[in-house]
Amino acid sequence: MIRHIVIWKLTATDEAGIAESFGAIRGALEPLAGVIREIQTLSVSRNSAYADVNSDVVLIADYNSVDDLTAYQVHPEHQKAAAVVKQHVASRASIDFEI
């Protein structure tokens, strides 16, 4: 099993902007779990502490294999969701590891 974690710092810095961006990102990504069969689990959450040093949003998703993760990455519906995410993001970091 491969766990895929992505964290983003948003361009918005005020509470209303962060909330709006989080809603757009979550709304774009979470429905993919019902569309892309390779996704085993997928959740999007917002940071709850230390906003001055932490990232704002996290995606945690599980796949059976790296091949399944790759299929997700190139899937047209993921590409559409990624375009929504990019509209709100100042920086991105990710890691993929076996669990």
C-alpha positions as CSV (number, residue, x, y, z in Angstrom):
1,M,0.0,0.0,0.0
2,I,1.3,3.5,-0.9
3,R,0.3,6.5,1.1
4,H,0.4,9.8,-0.8
5,I,0.5,13.0,1.3
6,V,0.5,16.5,-0.2
7,I,0.6,19.7,1.8
8,W,-0.1,23.2,0.5
9,K,0.4,26.7,1.7
10,L,-2.4,28.8,0.3
11,T,-2.1,32.2,-1.4
12,A,-4.9,33.5,0.8
13,T,-3.8,34.7,4.2
14,D,-7.1,35.9,5.8
15,E,-9.6,33.5,7.4
16,A,-12.3,34.1,4.8
17,G,-9.9,33.5,1.9
18,I,-8.4,30.4,3.5
19,A,-11.9,29.0,4.2
20,E,-12.9,29.7,0.6
21,S,-9.8,28.1,-0.9
22,F,-10.1,25.1,1.4
23,G,-13.7,24.6,0.3
24,A,-12.7,24.8,-3.4
25,I,-9.8,22.3,-2.9
26,R,-11.7,19.9,-0.9
27,G,-14.7,20.1,-3.3
28,A,-12.4,19.4,-6.2
29,L,-10.4,16.5,-4.7
30,E,-12.6,14.5,-2.4
31,P,-15.2,13.4,-5.1
32,L,-12.3,11.8,-7.0
33,A,-12.5,8.8,-4.6
34,G,-15.8,7.9,-6.2
35,V,-14.5,8.4,-9.7
36,I,-11.0,7.1,-9.9
37,R,-11.0,3.4,-9.1
38,E,-7.3,3.2,-8.0
39,I,-8.0,5.4,-4.9
40,Q,-8.4,3.3,-1.8
41,T,-8.9,6.3,0.6
42,L,-8.7,10.0,0.1
43,S,-9.3,12.9,2.5
44,V,-8.6,16.6,2.5
45,S,-8.1,18.5,5.8
46,R,-7.3,22.0,7.0
47,N,-4.6,22.9,9.5
48,S,-5.8,23.4,13.1
49,A,-2.7,24.8,14.8
50,Y,0.3,27.0,14.4
51,A,-0.9,28.7,11.3
52,D,2.2,31.0,11.2
53,V,4.5,28.0,10.5
54,N,2.3,25.2,9.3
55,S,0.9,24.5,5.9
56,D,-2.8,25.2,5.4
57,V,-4.2,22.1,3.7
58,V,-3.3,18.4,3.5
59,L,-4.4,15.6,1.2
60,I,-3.9,12.0,2.4
61,A,-4.6,9.2,0.0
62,D,-3.9,5.5,-0.2
63,Y,-3.3,3.3,-3.2
64,N,-2.5,-0.3,-3.6
65,S,0.7,0.4,-5.6
66,V,2.8,3.0,-7.2
67,D,1.2,2.1,-10.5
68,D,-2.2,2.9,-9.0
69,L,-0.8,6.2,-7.8
70,T,0.5,7.0,-11.2
71,A,-2.9,6.1,-12.8
72,Y,-4.5,8.6,-10.4
73,Q,-1.9,11.3,-11.2
74,V,-2.6,11.1,-15.0
75,H,-6.3,10.6,-14.8
76,P,-8.2,13.4,-16.6
77,E,-10.5,14.0,-13.6
78,H,-7.4,14.4,-11.3
79,Q,-5.9,16.8,-13.9
80,K,-9.1,18.9,-13.7
81,A,-9.0,18.9,-9.9
82,A,-5.3,19.8,-9.9
83,A,-6.1,22.9,-12.0
84,V,-8.5,24.0,-9.3
85,V,-6.0,23.4,-6.6
86,K,-3.3,25.4,-8.4
87,Q,-5.5,28.5,-8.4
88,H,-5.3,28.7,-4.6
89,V,-1.8,27.4,-3.8
90,A,1.4,29.3,-3.1
91,S,3.6,26.3,-2.4
92,R,3.3,22.5,-2.4
93,A,5.2,19.6,-0.9
94,S,4.5,15.9,-1.1
95,I,5.8,12.5,0.0
96,D,4.8,8.9,-1.0
97,F,5.7,5.9,1.2
98,E,4.8,2.3,1.8
99,I,2.5,1.5,4.7
